[in-house]
């Protein structure tokens, strides 16, 4: 008798749950959604390490951003509370040091526009009078039309 297959996510959840709990997190949500909670810019330079039972979230911060984060603490605490739906964190403790970085993905180069797409784009932009706007729209059109088709 074969066992029904289970989604990998549910198996991973059981494996990682103990690790997150050991670090004080009820779930991976605050870690995996950190950019959505604090914004991309702050997330690039900070990473939650541990949430203590006293409600203190230890953040690893690289570079000189620690001073700015200290000033933004009330807003960050509000964003975390909004994410959880309750005040799970009441204070931040900042630790300066390098962050673990994952290798950046290289974007796939845009493909060259075929002659029909290039002509359509040029015709569409023909009535645009402002040179800066026309140039920006041309770059946008090339980027959009140059994306690989997912079929």
C-alpha positions as CSV (number, residue, x, y, z in Angstrom):
1,X,0.0,0.0,0.0
2,X,1.5,3.3,-1.0
3,X,1.2,6.3,1.2
4,X,-0.4,9.4,-0.3
5,X,2.2,12.1,-1.1
6,X,2.3,15.2,1.1
7,X,3.2,18.7,0.0
8,X,6.9,19.5,0.7
9,X,5.9,22.6,2.5
10,X,4.0,20.7,5.2
11,X,7.0,18.4,5.8
12,X,9.4,21.4,5.9
13,X,7.2,23.1,8.4
14,X,7.5,20.2,10.9
15,X,11.3,20.2,10.4
16,X,11.8,23.9,10.8
17,X,9.3,24.6,13.5
18,X,11.6,23.4,16.3
19,X,14.4,25.6,14.9
20,X,12.2,28.7,14.8
21,X,10.8,28.1,18.3
22,X,14.3,27.7,19.7
23,X,15.0,31.2,18.3
24,X,11.8,32.5,19.9
25,X,9.7,32.7,16.8
26,X,6.3,31.0,16.8
27,X,6.6,30.6,13.0
28,X,8.9,31.6,10.2
29,X,6.6,34.5,9.3
30,X,8.6,37.3,10.7
31,X,11.8,35.9,9.1
32,X,10.4,35.1,5.7
33,X,8.2,38.2,5.5
34,X,10.7,40.7,7.1
35,X,11.0,42.7,3.8
36,X,7.1,43.1,3.7
37,X,7.1,44.1,7.4
38,X,9.8,46.8,7.4
39,X,10.3,47.5,3.7
40,X,12.9,46.3,1.2
41,X,15.5,49.0,2.1
42,X,15.5,48.3,5.9
43,X,15.3,44.5,5.2
44,X,18.5,44.7,3.1
45,X,20.4,45.9,6.1
46,X,18.7,44.1,9.0
47,X,17.6,40.6,10.0
48,X,15.7,39.3,13.0
49,X,17.7,36.9,15.0
50,X,15.7,36.0,18.2
51,X,12.5,37.0,19.9
52,X,12.8,36.7,23.6
53,X,10.0,35.7,25.9
54,X,10.2,39.3,27.3
55,X,9.1,40.7,23.9
56,X,12.5,41.9,22.9
57,X,13.4,41.3,19.2
58,X,17.1,41.0,18.6
59,X,18.0,42.5,15.2
60,X,21.3,42.0,13.4
61,X,22.1,45.3,11.6
62,X,25.0,45.9,9.1
63,X,26.7,49.2,8.7
64,X,25.6,52.5,10.1
65,X,21.9,51.8,9.9
66,X,21.6,51.0,13.6
67,X,21.2,54.7,14.5
68,X,18.4,55.1,12.0
69,X,16.7,51.9,13.1
70,X,16.8,53.1,16.7
71,X,14.9,56.3,15.6
72,X,12.5,54.2,13.6
73,X,11.8,51.8,16.5
74,X,8.2,53.0,17.2
75,X,7.2,52.6,13.5
76,X,8.9,49.2,13.2
77,X,7.1,48.0,16.4
78,X,3.8,49.2,14.9
79,X,4.5,47.4,11.6
80,X,5.3,44.1,13.5
81,X,2.2,44.5,15.6
82,X,0.1,45.0,12.4
83,X,1.7,41.9,10.9
84,X,1.0,39.7,13.9
85,X,-2.3,41.3,14.8
86,X,-1.1,41.9,18.4
87,X,1.9,43.4,20.1
88,X,4.3,40.5,19.9
89,X,7.4,42.8,20.2
90,X,7.7,45.6,22.7
91,X,11.4,46.6,22.1
92,X,14.2,46.2,19.6
93,X,17.7,45.2,20.6
94,X,20.2,46.0,17.8
95,X,23.4,44.0,17.3
96,X,25.8,45.4,14.7
97,X,27.5,42.8,12.5
98,X,27.5,41.4,9.0
99,X,24.4,39.7,7.6
100,X,24.2,36.3,6.0
101,X,23.7,37.1,2.4
102,X,22.3,34.8,-0.2
103,X,23.9,35.1,-3.6
104,X,22.1,37.6,-5.7
105,X,20.2,36.2,-8.7
106,X,21.4,37.7,-12.0
107,X,18.5,39.0,-13.9
108,X,17.8,37.3,-17.3
109,X,18.9,39.7,-20.0
110,X,16.1,41.2,-22.0
111,X,15.7,39.8,-25.5
112,X,16.1,42.1,-28.5
113,X,12.9,43.4,-29.9
114,X,11.8,41.9,-33.2
115,X,11.2,44.4,-36.0
116,X,7.4,44.4,-35.6
117,X,7.5,45.1,-31.8
118,X,10.1,47.8,-32.4
119,X,7.9,49.5,-35.1
120,X,4.8,49.2,-32.9
121,X,6.6,50.8,-30.0
122,X,8.0,53.6,-32.1
123,X,4.5,54.2,-33.6
124,X,2.9,54.3,-30.2
125,X,5.5,56.9,-28.9
126,X,5.4,59.0,-32.0
127,X,2.9,61.5,-30.6
128,X,4.8,62.0,-27.3
129,X,6.3,65.5,-27.4
130,X,8.4,65.6,-24.2
131,X,11.8,64.0,-24.9
132,X,12.4,62.8,-21.4
133,X,9.0,61.2,-21.2
134,X,9.4,59.7,-24.6
135,X,12.8,58.2,-23.7
136,X,11.4,56.8,-20.4
137,X,8.4,55.2,-22.1
138,X,10.7,53.8,-24.8
139,X,12.9,52.1,-22.1
140,X,9.8,50.8,-20.4
141,X,8.4,49.5,-23.6
142,X,11.6,47.8,-24.5
143,X,11.9,46.2,-21.1
144,X,8.3,44.9,-21.2
145,X,8.3,43.8,-24.8
146,X,11.8,42.2,-24.3
147,X,10.6,39.9,-21.5
148,X,10.6,36.2,-22.4
149,X,7.2,34.8,-23.1
150,X,5.9,32.2,-20.6
151,X,3.9,29.8,-22.6
